[in-house]
Amino acid sequence: MSVVLVALLPAIALALYLGFRMRQNMADQARSEDLRLVRFIALDHERRLDLAKNTLMTLASSSQVVSLDLKACSVLFRRVTRQNAVFANILMASLDGDIVASGIDLDRPITVTDRPYFQKILQTRQFITGGYIISRSTGKAARPMVAPVLDERGVMRAMLIGVFPVEQLGDVLARVQIPAGAVVTVFDADGTILYHFPEAPDLVGTPLASDALKRCLANPAEGTYEGRGGSGERRLFAYVRAGAGAPDETLFVRISVEEAMVYRKADQFLRRSLIGILSIMLLVLLLTQFIVSRIILHPMNQLIAATEKVEEGQLHTRSQIPYDHGEFGQLARAFDEMTDAMAQRERQRDLVEDELRTAEEKLNATLLSIGDAVICTDPQARIVLMNPVAEGLTGWPLALARAKPLSEVFHIADAQTRRPANNPVRDVLRDGVVVPAGVNVLFSRQGKERIISTSAAPIRTKDGLVAGAVLVFRDITAEREAHRA
């Protein structure tokens, strides 16, 4: 009996080692997969917020808004919210805080003087993102985005408020596969919970636990940690910071899974392996080496090798173990099902990216529908977009103007001296600031002259860098001639 026990000890030690190694691999795999998932969700949120910001800044530069044509503004806001679902509503507030235009019909007067963002934008005159609120126009939880409306002299005359519904933050979760029992939380830099999955309306708008917020703020980009869940169970957490711009634009996406769920299959495997080893070793001592090397070590090494390949990103890796191969076959089936699910998530990510590209195309359609002439450039002042109004005024079709320097297409001179005027886009790309409207003479490709009002604003990335400029101008020749008359 003692000889059997001595022969049994190495097999038991080996099974314990392999079980521990598998536990570590499964934990590492879970952390890696959770980080990959929250990175994808965070990317979706960043693109949605950037799309919303660019839409609002573009509207703030349109002639209907700058001229404070309230009826035209309401019509424009209604059309934009219908064509682009990024905002539940768009409103204009006067400097007294009263809502004077809205994309949806309001059943009562609304004021925003008590909102924290109201005083802040009056002081900064810069685009800001407010904290969690219940919108008075929609009655739903939202994050307000606010842009200043500046006149030709750069004087602030009003503000645009985009109502970004926080429930929209959960749209991407319907298109990806969330692990069973996982909890996804989206919260801002102050720790206010904006979205919770599974749905928990009583948690939205409440503060995150202070220790969890400190862990997330400790690392500026992303990280993982272990902690306790709401019911006291041990969980693995992974989080990613979405947005690297102003602090008020920052969001955190966090996912957590129970440690017991991560280690369950490894623990089951360890228990069953030990029982199998004990039974086999007690019955046939002479076959110990064969059993360990052929029945345990080989499939286990296959699983470990396959796990390492998956960690390197080779999601189509398979265990190469027959499913009828006992307990290892069951584990191999679970492993292959897991890699299939991961590959499916990758395909789902591609589908979501296609949808985001469609959303960007809708934004282009919105720009093209604006009544003013609009030209968008890249950081080198090369033309990337012109709407039909801009094509008509410059005499350049987009097909010919695309990728050309703006200076080759947009020729202007000072309206008084007739000397060549500075291109406002050059100042925007150099200084990264909004250039208020000015009056110039535009010379079209065919040599026709028009008096125009021009303004320009920067297009920024999620990191706050200038990614290009938007030039808005309109023909005021008739207005000037009428004024002279």
Number of C-alpha atoms within 10 A of each C-alpha: 7 7 8 16 14 10 17 18 12 12 21 18 12 15 22 16 13 20 22 16 14 22 19 14 18 18 16 14 17 22 23 14 16 24 22 17 26 23 20 21 24 24 18 19 23 21 20 18 21 17 17 20 22 16 20 23 21 21 23 22 27 23 21 20 25 19 16 18 12 15 12 15 25 22 15 22 24 19 14 25 17 14 15 18 15 21 24 22 24 27 21 28 24 18 16 11 18 15 21 18 24 23 23 17 12 13 7 8 10 14 15 18 14 9 14 11 19 20 15 14 18 14 9 10 18 14 18 22 22 20 20 21 18 15 17 16 21 15 9 16 20 25 20 25 24 28 24 25 26 22 19 16 10 13 12 17 16 24 25 25 26 27 27 25 23 21 14 16 20 19 13 17 12 8 13 19 14 17 16 9 11 17 18 23 22 28 24 22 17 17 21 20 21 28 23 22 15 11 13 9 12 8 15 21 19 14 15 19 11 10 10 14 18 12 13 23 17 10 13 10 14 19 18 20 14 14 16 14 15 8 6 8 12 16 20 22 26 26 29 27 26 26 24 16 14 13 13 14 21 18 24 25 28 27 25 26 24 21 17 14 14 19 20 14 18 22 16 13 20 21 15 13 20 18 13 13 20 17 11 16 21 15 12 11 15 12 11 19 13 11 18 17 12 12 14 19 16 14 21 22 13 16 22 17 15 23 23 15 15 17 16 9 11 14 20 13 18 22 24 14 19 13 16 11 13 11 16 21 17 17 22 25 19 15 19 22 13 14 21 16 16 19 17 14 18 17 13 16 19 11 14 17 16 12 12 16 13 12 19 16 12 16 19 15 15 19 23 19 17 19 16 22 25 26 27 24 25 19 19 14 20 20 24 17 21 25 22 19 20 25 20 14 21 22 18 19 15 18 10 9 20 18 16 15 16 22 15 11 20 18 19 23 18 16 17 9 9 11 12 13 16 14 18 19 28 18 17 24 23 11 12 20 17 22 22 18 21 16 21 26 25 25 19 19 17 9 10 12 16 20 22 20 20 24 24 28 24 28 26 18 17 19 11 13 13 19 17 23 29 24 24 22 26 21 21 16 15 11 11 12 10 9 8 7 6
